[in-house]
Amino acid sequence: VSAGCNPYLALAAFLAAGLDGIENKLDPGEPNLGNLYQRTLADIRDSGIKLLPQSLNEAVEELRNDAVVKSALGVIADDFIDLKSREWQSYHKQVSAWEVEQYLTSL
C-alpha cells in the first residue's frame, strides 16, 4: 500500500476484499513464513505468491479488473481510474534527468 493512498478508500477496499473472501469461503492459502526479501524472485513466483503491481499503470489495471474493489468504491472507482490513467500518461511523457544524462550527453 502506498503511503500516498487515501486511508479511507484503502480501508474500504480492504474491508470489501475481506468480506468477499468470507462470503465466498475463499481459501487464503498457507501463510508465507520467513523473510520474502531473502528469497529469489523465481522462488517467490514458483511458490504461487502473487506480486504487487510494480508501477502506477499496473496498479490501475489491477483496479480496472477488480469488481469487488470497484463495487466498494462505487462511483469514485471509475473517476479514480480515469484520473490515475491520465497521471500515468503524463508521467510517461516526461524526460528524466537520467535519460538526458544517459542518452543526450553522449552525442
DAFENGI-V48752 format. One record per pair of residues at least 12 apart in sequence whose C-alpha atoms are under 10 Angstrom apart, sorted by the first residue. I is the first residue (numbers start at 1). GAP is how many residues later the second one is. D is the distance in Angstrom with one decimal. If there is no record, write none. Layout:
i,gap,d
I,GAP,D
I,GAP,D
This chain:
i,gap,d
1,51,9.1
9,60,9.6
9,63,8.8
9,64,7.0
9,67,9.5
9,68,9.8
10,59,9.5
10,63,9.4
12,57,8.1
12,60,6.5
12,61,7.2
13,55,8.1
13,56,5.3
13,57,8.3
13,58,9.2
13,59,6.3
13,60,7.2
14,55,8.3
14,58,9.4
15,54,9.3
15,57,8.7
16,52,6.7
16,53,6.5
16,54,9.6
16,55,8.5
16,56,6.0
16,57,9.2
17,49,9.9
17,51,6.6
17,52,6.8
17,55,8.8
19,49,9.7
20,48,7.3
20,49,9.7
29,19,9.8
29,20,9.9
32,12,9.9
32,15,9.2
32,17,8.4
55,33,9.1
56,28,7.6
56,29,8.3
56,31,8.8
56,32,6.6
56,35,9.9
57,24,9.9
57,27,8.0
57,28,7.0
57,29,9.9
57,30,9.2
57,31,6.2
57,32,8.8
57,35,9.8
58,30,10.0
59,22,9.6
59,25,9.4
59,26,9.9
60,20,8.9
60,21,6.1
60,22,9.0
60,23,9.8
60,24,6.9
60,25,6.9
60,28,9.1
61,20,8.5
61,24,9.0
63,14,8.3
63,15,9.5
63,17,9.6
63,18,7.5
64,13,8.4
64,14,8.1
64,16,9.9
64,17,6.9
64,18,9.8
